[in-house]
Amino acid sequence: MTTSAVTLELPRTHERPAVLAWSVATVLTVTLLVAGQAGAIAPSVLACAAAFLFVAVASDVRAHRVPNLVTLPALFGALLASPWLGGAGGPVAALVGAALGFLLLVGPYAVGGMGAGDVKALMALGAWLGPETTLGATAWALLAAGSFGIVLLAARGELGDFARRWLRTGIALLTTRRLAYEPPAPGSSAAGGIPFAVALAVGLAAQWAGGTPW
């Protein structure tokens, strides 16, 4: 599933989207491995996180969704195995990391700005990595997704419409004290969304390479 910020236009043939998806997944996986080595991440954790994100990124780029067949085994496997493979730091830390992943994205999901697969993907990473790394990686991921979205919206001349739509949403929240999310117009770039798994991979690489953004 994807966020509702911008769209990623894929070629229309069946072959080209697959090539694009696996190419993006490969580049990001190599980036993750390099960042993990630089950050002295435990090899088991590095391998599991990279393998999961490789599949998640490829699925999200190609089909704009990360299915349960990918996220749920990763989540339950992480809860069972990560404390014993040098991951989250213990069973409690794995549970807290998964819960934090849910809490960080449940708000955007509730207003339609993110898919359920994105939430479950972050929960799986949270179970592997624990709460501290999950928080930093999510912050980087949101910065990456937001920056990418702003650039694409500006390039397509839709940044003004995007800003006005969120201004109206903010005014409605202040005046009615209720969250009234205004969805983007059908066919607009904002209606398509971006693959959030890509942003998660970028965020985790940034976290491993440079630490938290604060």
LUMLOLO-451936 format. One record per atom (N, C-alpha, C, O): residue number from 1; atom name; z, x negated, y negated. Coordinates in steps of 0.2 Angstrom, whole numbers. Example, Ala and Ser with C-alpha at 12.3 -4.5 7.8 and 13.67 -1.06 7.14 Angstrom:
REM residues 2
pos site zz xx yy
1 N 39 -66 28
1 CA 39 -62 22
1 C 39 -66 16
1 O 42 -71 17
2 N 35 -64 11
2 CA 36 -68 5
2 C 39 -64 0
2 O 40 -67 -6
This chain:
REM residues 214
pos site zz xx yy
1 N 0 -4 6
1 CA 0 0 0
1 C 0 -4 -6
1 O 1 -10 -6
2 N -1 -1 -12
2 CA -2 -5 -18
2 C 2 -2 -24
2 O 4 3 -24
3 N 3 -7 -29
3 CA 5 -4 -35
3 C 0 0 -39
3 O -6 0 -37
4 N 2 3 -44
4 CA -3 7 -48
4 C -5 4 -55
4 O -6 7 -59
5 N -5 -3 -55
5 CA -6 -6 -61
5 C -13 -7 -62
5 O -16 -5 -67
6 N -17 -10 -57
6 CA -24 -12 -58
6 C -27 -11 -51
6 O -24 -10 -46
7 N -34 -11 -51
7 CA -38 -11 -45
7 C -41 -17 -43
7 O -42 -21 -48
8 N -42 -18 -37
8 CA -46 -24 -35
8 C -52 -21 -31
8 O -52 -18 -26
9 N -58 -23 -34
9 CA -64 -20 -32
9 C -67 -24 -26
9 O -68 -30 -27
10 N -68 -21 -20
10 CA -70 -25 -15
10 C -77 -23 -13
10 O -79 -18 -15
11 N -81 -28 -10
11 CA -88 -26 -9
11 C -88 -20 -4
11 O -83 -19 0
12 N -94 -17 -4
12 CA -95 -11 0
12 C -96 -12 7
12 O -96 -7 11
13 N -99 -18 9
13 CA -100 -19 16
13 C -94 -20 20
13 O -89 -22 18
14 N -95 -19 27
14 CA -89 -20 31
14 C -87 -27 32
14 O -81 -29 33
15 N -92 -32 32
15 CA -91 -39 33
15 C -87 -42 27
15 O -83 -46 28
16 N -90 -41 21
16 CA -88 -44 15
16 C -80 -43 14
16 O -77 -48 12
17 N -78 -37 14
17 CA -71 -36 13
17 C -66 -40 18
17 O -61 -42 16
18 N -68 -40 24
18 CA -64 -44 29
18 C -64 -51 27
18 O -59 -54 28
19 N -70 -54 25
19 CA -71 -61 24
19 C -66 -62 17
19 O -62 -67 17
20 N -67 -58 13
20 CA -62 -59 7
20 C -55 -58 8
20 O -51 -62 6
21 N -53 -53 12
21 CA -46 -52 14
21 C -43 -58 17
21 O -38 -61 16
22 N -47 -61 23
22 CA -44 -66 26
22 C -44 -73 22
22 O -40 -77 23
23 N -49 -73 18
23 CA -49 -79 14
23 C -44 -80 9
23 O -40 -85 8
24 N -42 -74 6
24 CA -36 -74 1
24 C -30 -75 5
24 O -26 -79 3
25 N -29 -72 11
25 CA -23 -73 15
25 C -22 -80 17
25 O -17 -83 17
26 N -28 -84 19
26 CA -28 -91 21
26 C -26 -95 15
26 O -21 -100 16
27 N -29 -94 9
27 CA -27 -98 3
27 C -19 -97 1
27 O -16 -102 0
28 N -17 -91 1
28 CA -10 -90 0
28 C -5 -93 5
28 O 0 -95 3
29 N -7 -92 11
29 CA -3 -95 17
29 C -2 -103 16
29 O 3 -105 17
30 N -8 -106 15
30 CA -8 -113 13
30 C -3 -115 7
30 O 1 -120 8
31 N -4 -111 2
31 CA 1 -112 -4
31 C 8 -111 -2
31 O 12 -115 -4
32 N 9 -106 2
32 CA 16 -105 4
32 C 19 -111 8
32 O 25 -113 7
33 N 15 -113 13
33 CA 17 -119 17
33 C 18 -125 13
33 O 23 -128 14
34 N 14 -126 8
34 CA 15 -132 4
34 C 21 -131 -1
34 O 25 -136 -1
35 N 22 -125 -3
35 CA 28 -124 -7
35 C 35 -124 -3
35 O 40 -127 -5
36 N 34 -122 3
36 CA 40 -122 7
36 C 42 -129 9
36 O 48 -131 10
37 N 37 -133 10
37 CA 38 -140 12
37 C 41 -144 6
37 O 46 -148 6
38 N 39 -142 0
38 CA 42 -145 -6
38 C 49 -143 -7
38 O 53 -147 -10
39 N 50 -137 -5
39 CA 57 -134 -6
39 C 62 -135 0
39 O 67 -133 0
40 N 59 -139 5
40 CA 63 -141 10
40 C 66 -135 14
40 O 72 -134 16
41 N 61 -130 15
41 CA 63 -124 19
41 C 63 -125 26
41 O 59 -129 29
42 N 68 -122 30
42 CA 68 -123 37
42 C 62 -121 40
42 O 59 -116 38
43 N 59 -125 45
43 CA 53 -124 47
43 C 52 -117 51
43 O 47 -114 50
44 N 57 -115 54
44 CA 57 -108 57
44 C 56 -102 52
44 O 52 -98 53
45 N 60 -103 47
45 CA 59 -98 41
45 C 52 -98 38
45 O 49 -93 37
46 N 50 -104 37
46 CA 44 -105 33
46 C 38 -102 38
46 O 34 -99 35
47 N 38 -104 44
47 CA 33 -101 49
47 C 33 -94 49
47 O 28 -91 49
48 N 39 -91 50
48 CA 39 -84 50
48 C 37 -80 44
48 O 33 -75 44
49 N 39 -82 38
49 CA 38 -79 32
49 C 30 -80 31
49 O 27 -75 28
50 N 27 -86 32
50 CA 20 -87 31
50 C 16 -83 35
50 O 11 -80 33
51 N 18 -82 42
51 CA 14 -78 47
51 C 14 -71 45
51 O 9 -68 45
52 N 20 -68 43
52 CA 20 -61 41
52 C 16 -60 34
52 O 13 -55 34
53 N 17 -64 29
53 CA 13 -63 23
53 C 6 -64 24
53 O 1 -61 21
54 N 4 -68 29
54 CA -4 -69 30
54 C -7 -63 33
54 O -12 -61 30
55 N -3 -59 37
55 CA -6 -53 40
55 C -5 -47 34
55 O -10 -43 33
56 N 0 -47 31
56 CA 2 -42 26
56 C -3 -43 20
56 O -6 -38 18
57 N -5 -49 18
57 CA -10 -50 12
57 C -17 -48 14
57 O -20 -44 11
58 N -19 -50 20
58 CA -25 -48 23
58 C -26 -40 23
58 O -31 -38 21
59 N -21 -37 26
59 CA -21 -30 26
59 C -21 -26 20
59 O -25 -22 19
60 N -17 -29 15
60 CA -17 -26 8
60 C -23 -27 4
60 O -25 -22 1
61 N -26 -33 5
61 CA -32 -34 1
61 C -38 -30 4
61 O -42 -27 0
62 N -38 -29 11
62 CA -44 -26 14
62 C -43 -18 13
62 O -48 -15 12
63 N -37 -16 15
63 CA -37 -8 15
63 C -32 -5 10
63 O -31 1 10
64 N -29 -10 6
64 CA -24 -7 1
64 C -18 -4 4
64 O -16 1 1
65 N -16 -6 10
65 CA -10 -4 13
65 C -7 -9 18
65 O -11 -13 21
66 N -1 -9 18
66 CA 3 -14 23
66 C 6 -9 28
66 O 11 -6 27
67 N 3 -8 34
67 CA 5 -3 39
67 C 12 -4 42
67 O 14 -10 42
68 N 15 1 45
68 CA 21 0 49
68 C 21 -4 54
68 O 25 -8 56
69 N 15 -5 57
69 CA 14 -9 63
69 C 15 -17 61
69 O 16 -21 65
70 N 14 -18 55
70 CA 15 -25 52
70 C 23 -25 50
70 O 26 -30 51
71 N 25 -21 46
71 CA 31 -21 42
71 C 37 -20 47
71 O 42 -24 46
72 N 37 -15 51
72 CA 43 -13 55
72 C 45 -19 60
72 O 51 -20 60
73 N 40 -21 64
73 CA 42 -27 68
73 C 45 -33 65
73 O 49 -36 67
74 N 42 -34 59
74 CA 44 -40 55
74 C 51 -39 52
74 O 55 -43 53
75 N 53 -33 50
75 CA 59 -31 48
75 C 64 -31 53
75 O 70 -35 53
76 N 63 -28 59
76 CA 68 -28 64
76 C 69 -35 68
76 O 74 -37 70
77 N 63 -39 68
77 CA 63 -45 71
77 C 67 -50 66
77 O 71 -54 69
78 N 67 -49 60
78 CA 70 -53 55
78 C 78 -52 55
78 O 82 -56 55
79 N 80 -45 56
79 CA 87 -44 56
79 C 90 -47 63
79 O 96 -49 63
80 N 86 -47 68
80 CA 89 -49 74
80 C 89 -57 75
80 O 93 -60 77
81 N 83 -60 72
81 CA 82 -67 73
81 C 84 -72 67
81 O 86 -77 68
82 N 83 -70 61
82 CA 84 -74 55
82 C 91 -77 55
82 O 91 -83 53
83 N 96 -74 57
83 CA 103 -77 56
83 C 103 -83 61
83 O 107 -88 59
84 N 100 -83 66
84 CA 100 -89 71
84 C 95 -94 71
84 O 95 -99 74
85 N 90 -93 66
85 CA 85 -98 65
85 C 85 -101 58
85 O 80 -104 56
86 N 91 -101 55
86 CA 91 -104 49
86 C 89 -100 43
86 O 87 -103 38
87 N 88 -94 44
87 CA 85 -89 39
87 C 90 -87 34
87 O 92 -91 29
88 N 92 -81 34
88 CA 96 -78 29
88 C 103 -81 28
88 O 106 -80 23
89 N 106 -84 33
89 CA 112 -87 32
89 C 118 -83 36
89 O 124 -85 36
90 N 116 -78 40
90 CA 121 -74 44
90 C 118 -67 44
90 O 114 -65 40
91 N 121 -63 49
91 CA 119 -56 50
91 C 120 -52 44
91 O 116 -48 42
92 N 126 -53 40
92 CA 128 -50 34
92 C 123 -51 29
92 O 120 -47 25
93 N 121 -57 28
93 CA 116 -59 23
93 C 109 -56 24
93 O 106 -54 20
94 N 107 -56 31
94 CA 101 -53 32
94 C 101 -46 30
94 O 96 -43 28
95 N 106 -42 32
95 CA 107 -35 30
95 C 107 -34 23
95 O 103 -29 20
96 N 110 -38 19
96 CA 111 -38 12
96 C 104 -39 9
96 O 102 -36 4
97 N 100 -44 12
97 CA 94 -46 9
97 C 89 -40 10
97 O 85 -38 6
98 N 89 -37 16
98 CA 85 -31 17
98 C 87 -25 12
98 O 82 -22 10
99 N 93 -24 12
99 CA 95 -19 7
99 C 93 -20 0
99 O 91 -15 -4
100 N 94 -26 -2
100 CA 92 -28 -9
100 C 84 -27 -10
100 O 82 -25 -15
101 N 80 -29 -5
101 CA 73 -28 -5
101 C 71 -20 -6
101 O 67 -19 -10
102 N 75 -16 -3
102 CA 74 -9 -4
102 C 76 -7 -11
102 O 72 -3 -14
103 N 82 -9 -13
103 CA 84 -7 -20
103 C 80 -9 -25
103 O 79 -6 -30
104 N 77 -15 -25
104 CA 73 -18 -30
104 C 66 -14 -31
104 O 63 -14 -37
105 N 64 -11 -26
105 CA 57 -8 -26
105 C 57 0 -25
105 O 52 3 -26
106 N 63 3 -24
106 CA 63 10 -23
106 C 62 14 -29
106 O 59 19 -29
107 N 64 11 -35
107 CA 62 14 -41
107 C 55 15 -42
107 O 52 20 -44
108 N 51 9 -42
108 CA 44 10 -43
108 C 41 14 -38
108 O 36 17 -40
109 N 43 14 -32
109 CA 40 18 -27
109 C 41 26 -28
109 O 37 30 -27
110 N 47 27 -31
110 CA 49 34 -32
110 C 44 37 -38
110 O 43 43 -37
111 N 42 33 -42
111 CA 38 36 -48
111 C 30 35 -46
111 O 26 36 -50
112 N 29 33 -40
112 CA 22 32 -38
112 C 19 25 -40
112 O 12 25 -39
113 N 23 21 -42
113 CA 20 14 -44
113 C 19 9 -39
113 O 17 4 -40
114 N 21 11 -33
114 CA 21 6 -27
114 C 21 10 -20
114 O 24 16 -20
115 N 18 7 -15
115 CA 18 10 -9
115 C 24 9 -5
115 O 28 4 -6
116 N 25 13 1
116 CA 31 12 5
116 C 30 6 9
116 O 35 2 10
117 N 24 4 10
117 CA 23 -3 14
117 C 25 -9 10
117 O 28 -14 13
118 N 24 -8 3
118 CA 27 -14 -1
118 C 34 -14 -1
118 O 37 -20 0
119 N 38 -9 -1
119 CA 45 -8 0
119 C 47 -11 7
119 O 52 -16 7
120 N 44 -9 12
120 CA 46 -12 19
120 C 44 -19 19
120 O 48 -23 23
121 N 39 -21 16
121 CA 37 -29 16
121 C 43 -33 13
121 O 45 -38 16
122 N 45 -31 7
122 CA 50 -34 4
122 C 57 -34 8
122 O 61 -39 8
123 N 58 -28 11
123 CA 64 -28 15
123 C 64 -33 21
123 O 69 -36 23
124 N 58 -34 24
124 CA 57 -39 29
124 C 58 -46 27
124 O 62 -50 30
125 N 55 -47 21
125 CA 57 -54 18
125 C 64 -55 16
125 O 67 -60 17
126 N 67 -50 14
126 CA 74 -50 12
126 C 78 -52 18
126 O 83 -55 17
127 N 77 -49 24
127 CA 81 -50 30
127 C 80 -57 32
127 O 84 -60 35
128 N 74 -60 31
128 CA 72 -67 33
128 C 76 -72 28
128 O 79 -77 30
129 N 76 -70 22
129 CA 77 -75 17
129 C 84 -74 13
129 O 87 -79 10
130 N 87 -69 14
130 CA 94 -67 11
130 C 93 -65 4
130 O 87 -65 1
131 N 98 -63 1
131 CA 98 -59 -6
131 C 96 -64 -12
131 O 92 -62 -16
132 N 98 -70 -12
132 CA 97 -74 -18
132 C 89 -76 -18
132 O 86 -75 -23
133 N 86 -78 -13
133 CA 79 -80 -13
133 C 75 -74 -14
133 O 70 -74 -17
134 N 77 -68 -11
134 CA 73 -62 -12
134 C 73 -60 -19
134 O 68 -57 -21
135 N 79 -60 -22
135 CA 79 -58 -30
135 C 74 -63 -34
135 O 71 -60 -38
136 N 75 -69 -33
136 CA 70 -74 -37
136 C 63 -73 -35
136 O 59 -72 -40
137 N 61 -72 -29
137 CA 54 -71 -27
137 C 52 -64 -29
137 O 46 -64 -32
138 N 56 -59 -30
138 CA 54 -53 -32
138 C 52 -53 -40
138 O 48 -50 -42
139 N 57 -57 -43
139 CA 56 -58 -50
139 C 49 -61 -52
139 O 45 -59 -56
140 N 48 -66 -48
140 CA 41 -70 -49
140 C 35 -65 -47
140 O 30 -65 -51
141 N 36 -61 -42
141 CA 31 -57 -40
141 C 29 -52 -45
141 O 23 -50 -46
142 N 34 -49 -48
142 CA 33 -44 -53
142 C 30 -47 -59
142 O 26 -44 -62
143 N 32 -53 -61
143 CA 29 -57 -66
143 C 22 -58 -65
143 O 17 -57 -69
144 N 20 -60 -59
144 CA 13 -61 -57
144 C 9 -55 -57
144 O 3 -55 -60
145 N 12 -50 -54
145 CA 8 -43 -54
145 C 7 -41 -61
145 O 1 -38 -62
146 N 12 -41 -65
146 CA 11 -39 -72
146 C 6 -42 -76
146 O 2 -40 -80
147 N 6 -49 -75
147 CA 2 -53 -79
147 C -5 -52 -77
147 O -10 -52 -81
148 N -6 -52 -70
148 CA -13 -51 -67
148 C -16 -44 -70
148 O -21 -43 -72
149 N -11 -39 -70
149 CA -13 -32 -72
149 C -15 -32 -79
149 O -20 -29 -81
150 N -11 -35 -83
150 CA -13 -35 -90
150 C -20 -38 -92
150 O -24 -36 -96
151 N -21 -44 -88
151 CA -27 -47 -90
151 C -33 -43 -87
151 O -38 -43 -91
152 N -33 -40 -82
152 CA -38 -36 -79
152 C -39 -30 -83
152 O -45 -28 -85
153 N -34 -26 -85
153 CA -34 -21 -90
153 C -37 -22 -96
153 O -42 -19 -99
154 N -35 -28 -99
154 CA -38 -30 -106
154 C -46 -32 -105
154 O -50 -30 -109
155 N -47 -35 -99
155 CA -54 -37 -98
155 C -59 -31 -97
155 O -65 -31 -99
156 N -56 -25 -95
156 CA -60 -19 -94
156 C -59 -14 -99
156 O -61 -8 -99
157 N -56 -16 -104
157 CA -55 -12 -110
157 C -50 -6 -109
157 O -51 -1 -113
158 N -45 -6 -105
158 CA -41 -1 -103
158 C -34 -2 -105
158 O -29 2 -103
159 N -32 -8 -108
159 CA -26 -9 -110
159 C -23 -4 -115
159 O -17 -3 -114
160 N -27 -2 -120
160 CA -24 3 -124
160 C -22 9 -121
160 O -17 12 -123
161 N -26 12 -117
161 CA -24 18 -113
161 C -18 17 -109
161 O -14 22 -109
162 N -18 11 -106
162 CA -12 10 -102
162 C -5 10 -106
162 O 0 13 -104
163 N -6 7 -112
163 CA 0 6 -116
163 C 2 13 -119
163 O 8 15 -119
164 N -3 17 -121
164 CA -1 24 -123
164 C 2 28 -118
164 O 6 32 -119
165 N -1 28 -112
165 CA 2 32 -106
165 C 9 30 -105
165 O 13 35 -104
166 N 11 24 -105
166 CA 18 22 -104
166 C 22 24 -110
166 O 28 25 -110
167 N 19 23 -116
167 CA 23 25 -122
167 C 25 33 -122
167 O 30 35 -123
168 N 20 37 -120
168 CA 22 44 -119
168 C 27 45 -114
168 O 31 50 -114
169 N 27 41 -108
169 CA 32 42 -103
169 C 39 40 -106
169 O 43 43 -104
170 N 39 35 -110
170 CA 45 33 -112
170 C 48 38 -117
170 O 54 39 -117
171 N 44 41 -121
171 CA 46 46 -126
171 C 49 52 -123
171 O 54 55 -124
172 N 45 54 -117
172 CA 47 60 -113
172 C 54 58 -110
172 O 58 63 -110
173 N 55 52 -108
173 CA 62 50 -105
173 C 67 51 -110
173 O 73 53 -109
174 N 66 48 -116
174 CA 71 48 -121
174 C 72 55 -124
174 O 78 57 -125
175 N 67 60 -124
175 CA 68 66 -127
175 C 71 71 -122
175 O 75 76 -124
176 N 69 71 -116
176 CA 71 76 -111
176 C 76 73 -106
176 O 79 77 -102
177 N 77 66 -106
177 CA 82 63 -102
177 C 80 64 -94
177 O 84 64 -90
178 N 74 65 -93
178 CA 71 65 -87
178 C 65 61 -86
178 O 61 60 -91
179 N 64 58 -80
179 CA 59 53 -79
179 C 52 57 -78
179 O 52 61 -72
180 N 48 57 -82
180 CA 41 61 -81
180 C 36 56 -81
180 O 32 55 -86
181 N 34 53 -75
181 CA 29 48 -75
181 C 22 51 -76
181 O 20 56 -73
182 N 18 48 -80
182 CA 11 51 -81
182 C 6 46 -77
182 O 6 41 -79
183 N 3 49 -72
183 CA -1 45 -68
183 C -8 43 -72
183 O -9 47 -77
184 N -11 38 -70
184 CA -17 36 -73
184 C -23 41 -72
184 O -22 44 -67
185 N -28 41 -76
185 CA -33 45 -75
185 C -37 43 -69
185 O -38 37 -67
186 N -40 48 -65
186 CA -43 46 -59
186 C -50 42 -61
186 O -53 43 -65
187 N -51 37 -57
187 CA -56 32 -58
187 C -55 27 -62
187 O -59 22 -63
188 N -49 27 -66
188 CA -48 21 -70
188 C -45 15 -66
188 O -44 16 -60
189 N -45 9 -69
189 CA -43 3 -65
189 C -35 4 -63
189 O -33 2 -58
190 N -31 7 -68
190 CA -24 8 -66
190 C -23 12 -60
190 O -18 12 -57
191 N -28 17 -59
191 CA -27 21 -53
191 C -28 18 -46
191 O -26 20 -41
192 N -32 12 -46
192 CA -33 9 -40
192 C -27 5 -37
192 O -26 5 -31
193 N -24 1 -42
193 CA -18 -3 -39
193 C -21 -10 -37
193 O -26 -11 -37
194 N -16 -14 -37
194 CA -17 -21 -34
194 C -13 -22 -28
194 O -8 -19 -27
195 N -15 -27 -24
195 CA -12 -28 -17
195 C -5 -31 -19
195 O -5 -37 -21
196 N 1 -28 -18
196 CA 7 -31 -20
196 C 9 -36 -15
196 O 13 -41 -17
197 N 6 -36 -9
197 CA 8 -42 -4
197 C 5 -48 -7
197 O 9 -54 -6
198 N 0 -48 -11
198 CA -2 -54 -14
198 C 3 -57 -19
198 O 4 -63 -19
199 N 5 -52 -23
199 CA 10 -54 -28
199 C 17 -57 -25
199 O 20 -61 -27
200 N 18 -54 -19
200 CA 24 -56 -15
200 C 23 -63 -13
200 O 28 -68 -13
201 N 17 -65 -10
201 CA 16 -72 -8
201 C 16 -77 -14
201 O 19 -82 -13
202 N 13 -75 -19
202 CA 14 -79 -25
202 C 21 -80 -28
202 O 23 -86 -29
203 N 25 -74 -28
203 CA 32 -75 -30
203 C 36 -79 -25
203 O 40 -83 -28
204 N 35 -79 -19
204 CA 39 -83 -14
204 C 37 -90 -15
204 O 41 -94 -15
205 N 31 -91 -16
205 CA 29 -98 -17
205 C 32 -101 -23
205 O 34 -107 -23
206 N 32 -97 -28
206 CA 35 -100 -35
206 C 42 -101 -34
206 O 45 -106 -37
207 N 45 -96 -30
207 CA 53 -97 -29
207 C 54 -103 -25
207 O 59 -107 -27
208 N 50 -105 -20
208 CA 52 -110 -16
208 C 50 -117 -20
208 O 54 -122 -19
209 N 45 -117 -24
209 CA 43 -123 -27
209 C 47 -124 -33
209 O 48 -130 -35
210 N 49 -119 -37
210 CA 52 -120 -43
210 C 59 -117 -44
210 O 62 -118 -49
211 N 61 -113 -40
211 CA 67 -109 -41
211 C 67 -103 -44
211 O 61 -101 -46
212 N 72 -100 -46
212 CA 72 -93 -49
212 C 69 -94 -56
212 O 70 -99 -59
213 N 66 -89 -59
213 CA 63 -89 -66
213 C 68 -89 -72
213 O 66 -88 -77
214 N 75 -89 -70
214 CA 79 -88 -76
214 C 84 -95 -76
214 O 88 -95 -80
